[in-house]
Amino acid sequence: MTNHLLEFSYLLASILFIFGLKYLSDPEKARRGMFFAEIGMLVAIVGTLFHYEVISYEWIIAGLVIGTIIGIPLGMVKMTAMPQRIALSHAFGALASALVGVSEYYRHIDDINAAKMIAIGFEVMLGSLTFTGSLIASGKLHEAIKGSWGYRGQHIVTISMLSAIIGMVIYLVFSPSTIILFYIMIALSMAFGIQMVMPIGAADMPVVISILNAYAGLAGSATGFVISNNVLIIAGALDGASGLLLSIIMCKAMNRSAANVFFGGFGKTVSAASALKRVAVHTAPAHAAANTASIEDAKPAVRKITPDEVALTIRDAKSVIIVPGYGMAAAQA
C-alpha cells in the first residue's frame, strides 16, 4: 500500500510540474504556474517521507530545518537581486545532486554496473561544474567578482578540460574502483565550471544562468536514474529541456552564438562597426575614406526623450504593444 501511495504521489507531482511549467509561459497565468509547481514539490516531498526504505527520520528532519533556515532569507530578497538569488538556488541544487552521486558511488562501489556508473559520472560532472559556475555567476551579478577573465588559447583549454572529464567518466565505467580518478574528475569538473563562466561579463549573465539551470536539471534527472526516483527524472528532464530551449531563444534574441555559451566565449561577439572597419581595411585605398565615413554615419545617435514626448508618441500611435519583462517585474508594475 505504501509503495502504491508513493508512486501515486510522484505521478501527481509530475502532472503538477508539467502544468506549472505550461502556465509559467503565460504572464497572466504565471502565478498559477508557480502555485502548481509549489504544490507539486510539496506532494513529492510528503510522498518521499512514506518511502519504505526510510528507517530513521532524524536526518530528514534536520535537513528540512536547515533548508528552511536557509530558504526563508533567500525568499525575502528584493526583486532586483533575483537573478543572483536564482544562481545560488542552482548552485545548491547542483551540489545536492553531486553529493548524492558521491554517496551512491561509495554505496555501490563493489557491485556497480556500467549503466549506473554512467549516470553517476554525468550526475557528479554536471552537478560539480554547475555548482562552481553558478557561484561565479552569482558573484558577478552581485558585483563581488568584477571583470572578465580571458587569455589566449582559452577555448582550447576549455575543450581539453571537457574532453578529459568525459574521458575519465568513460574510464570509470570500465574501472569504477579507481577512486583517485573519481576525485580528480570532480575537481576538474569544478574547475571547468569556473573556466566556463569567468570570461563572461555580467551583462550577458542571464543566458549563462539559463544554461546553468539546464545543467542543474540534467544533473537532477541523472540523480533520478541513480536512485530510481521517477519524479526526479521527470522534473529534471523538464527543467533541463526548458532551460536549453530558453537559452537558445535568448541567444537568438541577443544575436549571440549558442555554441559559445558552452565554451566560455559568450558575449565576445564582433560588433557591426568592427566588422565594417575590417572591410574598410581590405578594400582599395580609394574607397577606404568612403567606408570610414559610412561607419561613422552608421553609429546610432543617442537622443534624450522627455515623459511628455513619450505621452505624445503613444497618443498618436495606432497600436501599442507592452512586453512584460524583468524591468517591469523589478518595478512591480
Secondary structure, DSSP 4 states (H G I P E B T S, - for coil): -HHHHHHHHHHHHHHHHHHHHHHHTSGGGHHHHHHHHHHHHHHHHHHHHT-TT----HHHHHHHHHHHHHHHHHHTS-GGGHHHHHHHHHHHHHHHHHHHHHHHHHHTTTT--HHHHHHHHHHHHHHHHHHHHHHHHHHHHTTSS-S----TTHHHHHHHHHHHHHHHHHHHHH-TT-HHHHHHHHHHHHHHHHHHHTTS-GGGHHHHHHHHHHHHHHHHHHHHHHHT-HHHHHHHHHHHHHHHHHHHHHHHHTT--HHHHHTT-TT-PPPHHHHHHHHHHHS-HHHHHHHHHHHHHHSPPP----HHHHHHHHHH-S-------HHHHHTT-
